[in-house]
Amino acid sequence: MHVIILAVIHYINLVGSIKTSFIRQHLGSRTPYRFRANKNDSRIKYPSCKDSKIWMVIRHGTRLPSRKDLDAVAKLVDLKYEVLLQHEYGKGQLTNEQLNRLQDWKVDIDPDQDSYLTLEGQDEMILIAERMQKRFPNAIKQKYSNKTFLFRYTATQRAQQSARYFTNGLFAKKDAQDIIFAPATRVDPVLRFYKHCDRWLSQVKRNPETYKETRQFGHSREMNKTLESVSYRLGLSKFCGYETSWDKHHTSPWCYAFDEDSIQMFEYYHDLKAYWLDGYGHELSYRQACMSIKNMFEFFDKADGYQSIFMFSHSGTILKILTHMKLYQPASPLRGDAIVKDRPWKLSEIDCFAANLAFVLFKCKDGDHVLALHQEKIIKLPMCKHELCPLKHLKQYFHDSIYKCDYSDMCSLQPNRTNNKED
C-alpha cells in the first residue's frame, strides 16, 4: 500500500499544474451534464408539421457515490495526508491553491444516503424540463393533467427524485405538488429490463469473457506505465468525476492525479467495459431493449391517452436503447490491445449524468414523422434519410422489436431454441 501511495503522489506532483478543463469533460459516465447540455431552447418547428407527442427516457441526475465507492474513502484520506506531508518536505509541484483544495477536502456523506441525487442533479432535471417544454410546447403542455402526462421511475431514490425535480421544471409549484407518478416496481421490463433478464445476467454480466478486452487493456503497458496499481487510480478517477459533477464551481483535487493522456486511458477503459457489457459486444444486451422500443411505438400508435411520457432510469438502460437504435456504433469492435481515439462510443459524450434520449411525434400533412434528440440535440437516426423520419418507415425497420419482442423467452436460461438468435 505504501509503495502505491508514493507512486500516486509522484504522479500528482508531476501533473498537478495541468489544466483541468479537458479532464472535466472526459470522466466517462460521471461526466457533468453541464458540458453536454444543449442550452439553445428555441422552439423546434418543421413546415406543415406540429409536435404532438413525446416519449423520453432520462438517466438520473448527478448522484452521490455508491456504498462500494464510499468504502474507498479511507484510502483517499491516507493519500491526502501523504501528499501534504511530501509537500512539507519540499517534494511536490502542487500550487498553493491546489494544496489548499486538498487540505480542505473531506467526505461528509451519510453512508445511508449512498447514490442519492445531489443538488446539481436536481438542477439538471429542472433545466432539462424547462428547455424541452420550450422546444415542444404542443407535446408538453404547461398545465398538468394525469390524463396527458405519465411519469415513471425505477425503485431507486435517485430516479424517483429526478422525476420529482423534472416536474418542478415543467409545472407551476402548485401543480407540481399534485403530480401522480406511476408506482415504481422492483421488476420493470421497460425501464430496467436487464436487471431481471436471467440469461443476460448469466451469459453476459457474470461471464468473465465479457471483461476479457477490459482486462487486456487494464494490464497493458500503456495503462500501467504511470502507476503500479490500476485499481487504485480507478478509485481516484471515480471521485474526480463525482466531485466535479456535483460541484460546478470547483474541480475535485483528485483530478490533479491525471493529465490528458492518462484520463483518456481511463476513459477508454470504461468505454471498453460498457461496450461489451451494455453495448454492441453482445447481441442480447441490446436486443432486450425491444421492451422499451415497443413501448414507444405503441404509445405513438394510440389515438387518445397520454401526450407526454417521461421515464427516469439508469446508465444501463440508456446505453442499451442507444445500441438498439444503432447509434454510436464503432466501425469495428473495441478491443483491449489499443485505444481507438476517434471512436463514436464514448461514455463521456453519450452517457454522462442526466443523459437523455427523446422521440417526438410530429403530425404532418404527409403523415406522421418522428424526431430523435440525444442530450437535447437533434440527431439523425442511421436508418433514416432525414432528421424528421416517417413513422411508417421506423415501424417497418423495427418490426421485430415491436411484434416479436418475447422478453420471457429471450431472457430465459432455457429459451425456445426455434426463436433464439444467439444459440
N, C-alpha and C positions, 0 to 999 in steps of 0.2 A: 504493500500500500504506500509506504513512504517513497519508494522509487517512482511510483506512478504519479504521486502528488508533485514531486520535484520535476518530473517531465512536463506536467501540465503547467507548473509555474514557469518553467523555461519558455514554453510556447506563449503563455500570456505575456511574459516580459518581451518576447520577440515581436508580437503583433499588436501590442497594446495601443500603439499610435495609429493603427489602421482605422480609417473612417468606417462607421458602422452603417451608413445609408444603404450600401449594397447588401450587407449581411441581413438587414431587416426585411429585405424582400425575397430572401432565399431560405426561408425557415420551414419549408415543406408544408405539412398540414397545419402547422401552428403559425403560419404567416398571417399578420394582421390584415383584416379585410379592408381597412382604410387604404391599403396600397393597391387594391384590385377593384374597388367600387367605381361604378360609373356615376359621376356626380352630375352629369347632364340629365335633368329630369324633364326635358321638353316633351310635350305630347307626341306620341308616335302615331302617325297617320299615313294611310295609303288611299289613293284616289278610288272613289266608288266603293269604299270598304268602311266597316265600323267594328271596332273591338267589341266582342260580345261576351266571351268567357275567358277565364284564366285558370290554369292548373299549375301550381308552383310547389316545388319541394325545396326546402331550405335546411341547410345544416345549421345546427345550433350555433349561437354566437360564441365569442371567446369565453373560455371556461377556466376554472382553476385546475391545477394538476390533479391527476388521478391519485388514488391511495398508493398505488405502486410507485409513482413518481415522487410522492411526498416521502416515501421511505428512504429516498436517496439524499434527503436534505442534510443528514448528519455528515455525509462525506463532503458536501459543499461547505459546510461550516468549518470543517478541518482545513479545507483548501483555502478558504478565505483568510484564516489566521496565518497559515504558512506563507501566503503571498505577501501579506502585510509585514510579516517578520522578515522576509527576504529583502523587502524594500528598506526596512530599518537598517539592514546591514549594507545598504548601498547596491544591492543586486536587483536590478529591475529597471524598466523603462516606462512604467505607467506614469501618466501625468498626475499632478495633484488633484485635478478634478476627478480623474478615474479612481485614484486611491480613495478619495472621499466617498465616491459612489460605492466602492467596495466596502469601506468601513461602515457605511450606513446600511449596507444590505442585511436584511433579515427576512425570514419567512414566518409570517404570523397568520397561519391558516389553520382553522379548526379542522382536524382530520375528518370530522363528521360531515364537513362540507366539501369533501373532495369532489372534483368535477362539476362544481356548481357554476352557474352562469355568473360572469363578472359584470361590473358596471359598464365596461367597454362593450361587452356582449349585449347588454340592454340597449345601449345607444345604437349599436349596429342594426338591431332589429327595428327600432323606431324609424331610423333614417331610410332603411330599405323600403319599409312600408310606405312612408311618405312619398318617396320618389316613384315607386311603382304606381301608386294611385294617381299621381300627376300624369304619368305616361299613358295610362289606360283608364280614363275616368268613367267610361261606359261599363267596362267589365268589372271595375272595382268601385262600387258606389260609396259615397261618403256617409250615407245613413245605413246603420247596421240593421239587418234582419236575419233571423236564423233560417229563413226560407231561401235566402240568396247567398249566404256565406256559410262555408264549412271550414272549421279549423280542427286539425288533428295533430297529435304529437305522440311520441313514444313515451313509455312509462319511465321517464328519467326527469330529474329536476331541471337540467339544462334545456331539454327540449320543451318542457312544459312552460318554463319561464320565458323562453324565446318566443313561444306562441303568444303569451300574455303581453309582452312588450311590443310585439309586432302589431297587435290590435290597438295598443296605445297610440301607435303611429298612424293607424287608419282612421280612428274614430275620435269624436269628442269624448272628454273624460267621463261624462255621464253615460254615454253609450258603451264605452269600453268596460264599464263595471258590470254590464248586463250580458256580456258575451257568453254564449253557450258553446262549450268545447266538447267535441266528441270524446267519450270516455277512453282513456288510454288502456290498452290491454297488453299483457305480458307477451302474448303471441300475436304479432301483427304482420301478416303476409304481404302487406302493401308498403309499410314504412320501414320494416326491419326483417324482411323475408329471410335473410341469410342466417339469422340467429337461431332459427329452428329448422333449417334445412339439413337434416341429418347426413345426407350424402355429401354435401359440400363441407360440412364440419369434419367428416371423416376423411374424405379423399383430397381435400384442398387445405383447409385451415390447419388441421392436425397432422398433415402429411409432411414429413421432413423434406421431401423432394421439392415442395413448394418454395422452400427457402434456400435451395441449392445455389442459385445465382447470387442471392444476397450474401450468403456465407462466403462464396468465392471472392466477391468484391471486398467484403469485410476483412478478408485475410490477404488481400493483395498488397504489393509493395507500396503502391500509391497511397493506399488508405493508412498504412502503418508507418510511413516514413517520418511522420512528425511526432508520433507518440506510441508508446508500447501498448497501451490499453485502448482499444476501440470502444469498448463498452463504457469506459469512464468518460470519454469525450462525448459519447452519445447522451449521457446524462446532462452534460453541460449544454449541449445543443438544445435539449428539451427546455431547460429553464431559460436559456436565451430566448427561445420562442415564446414561452408562456409569458414571461415578464415584459417582453417587448410588446406583445399583443394587448395585454390588459392595461398598459400604461402608455398612452400615446405621447406623453410629454418627456419620457425618459427611455433610454436603452438599457437593458439589463447589463450589469457589469460582467456577466458570464459570456457575453458576446465578444469580450476582449480576447477570448481564447481562440478566435477564428480570424483568418484572413479570407480574401475572396476565393482562393484556391481550395482551402480546407472546407469552407462552408459549402462549396459546390460539391465536394466529395460526399459530405454528409447528406446533402440534398439528393444526390443520385442514389445513395444507399437507401433512403426512404422511398424514393420513386421506384426503385427496383423491387423492393418488398411489396409495395402496393400494386405494381403491375402484375405480379404473379399471384397475389392473394385476392385482389379486388378488381383487377382489370382484365386485359387481354390474354394473360398467361394461361387461364383455364376457362374453357367454354362455359362450364356450369356456373362459374362465378357471376357472369353477366347474363346468362340465359334465364336465371331465376328472377331477374329484374322484369321479366314479362308481366309479373303481377302488378307492378306499378304502371307499366306502359298500357296494359289492358285497362286499368282503372281510368287512365287519362282519356283514352279513346271512347270508352263507354260514357264518360262524363260529357264529352263533346257531342255525342250522338243524341243525348236526351234533349227533347224539345222544351221541357219545363224543368223546374227544380233549381238547383244551385247555379249561380253565375260565377262564383269565385271559390276555389278550393285551395287552401294553403296548408301544407303539411311540413312538420318540423321533425327532422330526423338526424342522421349522422353521416360521417365521412364514408363509411362502407356503402351506404345507400346511394349517395351522390355518385361515387366512382362507378358503381355497377350500372347505374342508369346511363351515365355518360358513355360507358363502354357499349351498352346495349344499343345506344343510338349511333354507334360507330364514330364517336367524336374522339379527337386527340390520339388517334392510333399511329404508333410509330411505323416507319417503313419496314422495319424488321424487329423481331422480338428483342427486348432489352436483355443484355447479358452482363455477367459479372466480371468479364475479362477486360473491359474498357468502358470508359464513360462516353456516352453519346450526348455531346453537348447541345446539339440543335434539335433535340427530341421534343415533340409536342406534348408528351406525357410528363408534366412537371406539377407535382402537388402544390408547389408554391403559387402556381398560376391557376390551377383548376380546382383545388380542394383546400383552400385556406379556411380559416374560421369564417362562419356565416356564408360559405359558398352556396350558390343557389342556381336553380335551373327552372325556367318558366316557359310554358307554352300558352300562347294566346290565340284564341279562335276569332278570326275576323269573318264577318258576314259581308260578302262582296257580290256585286252584280253578276259576276261569272262563277259564283259558287263559294263554298266555304274554304277558307285558307287558314294555315297555321303559321305563326311566327314564333321562333325559338329565341330565348335570351339566356345567356350564361353569365353569371356575375353582373347581371343587369345590362349586358351588352348584347346587341343583336348578333346572332350567328347564323350562318347558312348550314343547314343540315347536309351531310355528304350525299344523301340520296335525292336531294332536291336541286333543281336548276337555279332557283332564286331564293332569297331570304323568306319571302312570303310563299309558302308551299301549299299546293292544293291538298285539302284534307283527304280527298279520294285517293290521291297518289300515295300518301303516307299510310293509309289503311291497307292499300294493296301491298306495299313494301313490308309492313309489319303484320301481315295476315296471320302468320303462325303465332306471333306474340299475343294477338287478340283472341284467336279462336282455338289455338292448340297449346294453351298455357296450362298444363296439368301439373300444378305445384306438388301435389301429393306424390305422383309418380316420379317426377323429376328429382325430388328430394328424398325419396325412399332409399334405404340401403339395399333393397331388393326390388328395383324398378321393373316395370313391364319392359322386357327386352325388345319388344317389337317397336317401341317408341323411343328407345334410348339412343341418342346420337353419340354418346361418349363410349359405349361398350364396344 
